[in-house]
Amino acid sequence: MNFPMDNPLFQLFYGLVNTAGLGGIVVGLVGGGSLLAYALTLRWIHQGGQSDEAETYAYPTPALHNHGGE
């Protein structure tokens, strides 16, 4: 494997991932964090769709001046 071992950060990652116990923990944390972020994003989107607030705009746009008036 051609791995750049001259960088201390790469050495740290290689030491963590290449160790069986620690590598599994690191992969589990990264994977679990990704799944948690995905689930929280879906929950946030779902809660936004359930809100009772009317849509408001910060400024009137030309598309809204004649909205529904044709």
Residue pairs with C-beta under 8 A, 6 or more apart in sequence:
3 10
3 14
4 10
5 11
5 14
15 22
16 22
16 23
16 26
17 23
17 26
17 27
57 64
